[in-house]
């Protein structure tokens, strides 16, 4: 969203995200255009000896490539998504204009810690001296961790959901229309968003607060560029896999939400989306908290348990057996294509099919 708004304002914008779904080059973009293949190949070839010596991770190599490319392209601003955590993340070598922290959930617990407080402390590692930080969502368990870290670093801190709140949110003509009340000005603004996931209502508050900070720092972002940027996120940035409607009659949607917090929000949106029978093509990776994720899924749905072609995937039969313990029923399929085909065969015109549980599952659905 931020990249799209900045593009509409005329800035040359670098965007680094992970993981990719179809093409590695999705991770590194300038004004929505992915890095070209030759640049990637030349970077690897030129630095191969160094990589073999110091043995960086795949992610670290990718970060180095992104930063080098953005420097060569002389971008005006770069939006950099961290990988894991924040404190020890390879992206954290930068001195940013602004740091943004979204909601904290129990994910990557093997590396970040098994409580919200421990994970928040890692996330807080991106708060830098005298650098503004925006916290998208106030969570009582971790609020003070961010406040103390910001105070220690003399970093101005703002909790976005305390500055603004959503008054209404509706889907209309393929857009999500969200009205936002700014508490300090009393102004009510209507935004049209081409991202249809209800969880974007949490994200947009963080985006609007970040825009306010950037404006204070001298970035020229007027109402027109904000409205146009939010309405054209997909066109401007090529974002894939977030409550993405693949077809209708029956409605087929894919979403990369894969941890418990993400799946809860997706399930809530399923409940409010008109349909007769719910079908889900689901696969998960074996290093997630699978039991907690399965607990939140609707028990009245029909499930097509499968696996993506990655070593991290949980065996589809094992997933089916785990799911039975939580009252979920269906059949197992050896690959994503077969599972989707069967779901479409079984679904009636007014049914809803969700494809998800793992980024890898969504990636194979989009190929």
Helices and strands as residue ranges (DSSP letters): H 2-8, E 13-16, G 24-27, E 28-30, E 33-34, H 37-54, H 58-73, E 77-80, G 90-93, E 99-101, H 109-112, H 116-123, G 124-126, E 133-135, H 143-152, E 157-159, H 160-163, E 164-172, E 175-182, E 188-193, H 200-216, H 223-231, H 233-237, E 244-247, E 251-254, H 260-271, E 278-282, H 290-295, E 302-305, H 316-324, E 329-332, H 336-346, E 352-356, H 359-366
